[in-house]
Amino acid sequence: MCNRYTLVNPDAAFAEVARILGVSLEAPAWATPRYNIAPTQIVPTVVDRGGGAAPYAMHFGLLAKGSPRMIPNARAETAYAKRSFKNVAPTRRCAIPTSGFIDWLDDEGRKRPHCFTLATDKPFAMGALWNPGDEPAGVPPSFCIVTTEPNELVARVHNRMPVILRDEHLARWLDPAPMTEPEFLRIAERIPSSAMAAREVSDTINSSRNEGPDCIAPPAPRDTQMGLF
């Protein structure tokens, strides 16, 4: 569930977040086009650490001092109850700029990757939780993507989807002021299928070692196509 995503145009993605927030915000100079972002990688996020929304480099996969676990996802429905997240969700939320997320359809044992985007093809922001890390202990800042129940489009491929932040919710999600669980769950509600699009992409993206435009190119021809989308 949402362990891969793309950031095809970092400048456009950060410009869209800036437009929604009504602030000046630019992609960091080191952010390059990415087509196959996976856990353990360092990626650009947007977070408010007390001075307003700003870009911040973080490790994909929530880390904690003294724990060997790396957590890429958090279920919205249990974030306020789970030990790993209950002290994080109320005040440490961040946004992950993206062009689309990847999930896999299980086709009789063959994994067929699909890329999910907005119907407008605009970049968007996924909701995430973050940990500031512990520099002396060698623990970098890190995040995990919050997931929710899928809409009808995503449900054809997977039983979870990332929280896609609506424009009107982005500023509050980034606000470090405490958030109650009911408000958290309201913001985490899935967006409708009508607001999204999906397409099958190349098997190249199946390996996290692969990068580049080929990862989201059309799939190789097959004898039969299921044509879900």
N, C-alpha and C positions, 0 to 999 in steps of 0.2 A: 504493500500500500504506500503509494507516494514516496518511494525511495529514490526516484529519479525525476529530474526536471531540467528544463532548458532556460537559458538566458541569452537568447540569440542576439539581442541588441541592448547591452547594458545602459547606454545613454538614453535610449527611448524608454526603457523600463523605469529608470530613476526619474526621468522627466515626467512620466505619468504619475508617479507617486508624489512628486513635487506639486504637480498641477492639482491633484486631489486635496493635498494638505494646504495649498496656498502658501508654500514656503520656497526658499531657494535651496535646491538639493541636486547634487550632481553625482554621477557614478564615480567611484574612486578610479584613479588613473590606472591601477593595476588590473581592473576588471576587464576581461576580454570576452568576446562572444563564446558562449558555452552551449554545447548541444547534448551533453550527457553528464549532468552533475549528479554525483553519487555521495552517499555517506562516507565520512572521514576526510572529505575535501574541505579546503578553506574557501569560503565564498562570501560575496558581499550581501549584507543585510541592511535593514533600516531599523534603528532602535533609538529610543529616548532614554539616555542615561542621566537625565536631570537638566539638560541644557537644550532640549528640543530635539526633534527628529534629525538623525544624521546617519551617514553610511558607517558600517562597522564590519570588520572582517571577523567571521566566526567559523568554527568547525561544525560541519553538518553531522549532527548526532550529539545529543545532550550528554555531557560528561559531568561527573562529580568527583571531588577530591576523595581519593582512597577507594574508588569503585572501578572495577574493570569493565563495567557495562557501558555500552554506547547505545543510546536510545534515539532512533531516527524519527519516531512518531509518538504522539500522545492522543488518546481518544478524548474528545471533548466531553463526553458524558461522564467520564470517570476522573477527569483532571483534578477536581477538587477533593477527591477521596484517595487517590493513589499516593503512596509515600513519595514517589519520585517527583510528583508534580504539585502536590497540594500547597507547598510553600513557594511555588514558582508562579502558578497561574494567576493569583490575585494581583501581582504587581510587576512581573517580568515577562512582558509580551513584546514580540518584535514582528516585523513584516519581512517577507522574502520576495523580492521582485523576481518575476519570472515571465517567460513567454508561453509556457505550457508545462503540463506534468505528464509523466509516462506511467502507464500501467499495462498489464499483460493479460490477454485473453487465453485461457487454457483450452486449446483446440485439440482434444483427444491426445493430450500429453505434449503437444507442441505449443510453446509459449509465443504468442503473436503480439508484439508490442503495438500500443496505440498511443497517440499523442492527443491530449485534451487541451483545448484552447478556449478563449472566449469566442463567441460567434462573430464579434467585430474584429477579431485577430489582434486586438490591442494587448499590450502587456498588462499584467495585473499583479496583485500581491497576495501571497498566502499567509495565513495566520500561523505564528509559531511562538513557542516558549523558549526562553534563553537563560543561560547560566553565565555569570561574569567570569567564572573560572578562578584559578588561583595561580598566579604567575610564579611565586616561589616554589610551589609544588609541581610546576610544570603542567598545569591544567589550563588549556586555552579557553577563551570564551566559546560557548557552543550553543546550539539550538536544536530543537526538534519541531517538526511540522505537526500542527494540530489537525486531526481528521474528524470527519463527521459522517452521518449516514449519506449514501450516495443518491443523487437524483437518478431518474430513469435512464439517462444516457450512460452515465458511468456504471450503473448497476449491471449493464450488459457485459461488463468486463470485470468489475471488482465490487466487493461489498463495503468498501470505504472510499472516501475521497477527501482531499485536503480542504480545509476551510478557505474559501475564496472570499476575501474581505470586500464587502460592498463599499462604494465611495463614502457613504454617509457613516460608516463604522470605522474607517481607517484611523482617524485621529484619536478616537477613544481607545481603540485597541493598543495604540502606541503609548497612550498616556500612562505613566507609571503609578498614577493614583490607584488605590485598591479598587478592584472590580468584584462585585458579588457573583456568586455562581449563576443565578438566574440571568443576569446581564450577559455573562460570558456565554451561556448556552444560546441566548437569543442572537448574539452576534455570530455564533458558530453555526447557525442554521445553513443548510445547503442552499446554493443558488439554483434556480430552475434550469431544466434541460434546455429550454428555449434560449437561454443566454450563452450556451456553449456549443462547441463543435468538436468533432473527433475524427481522426483518420488513422488508419494503420500505417506504420512506418517500418523501415528496414530492420532486419534482424541484427544489423551492425550494432544497434544500441543495447543489445542484450548483454554485452560485456562492458563493464565499467571502465575497462582499459581503453576503450575506443572513444574517440572525440572527433568533432568536425561535422560539417553539413551532411555527410553520408548517413549519420545516425538518424536523421529525421527525413531522409529521402523516401520515396515510395518503396514498398516492398517489392522483392523480386516476383515475377509472375509465377502463379501456381496453376495447377490443373483445375482446381476448384477454388472459388472464393465465397466466403459466407456472406459478405455484403451486409454486415450489421449496420453500417452507417451510411 
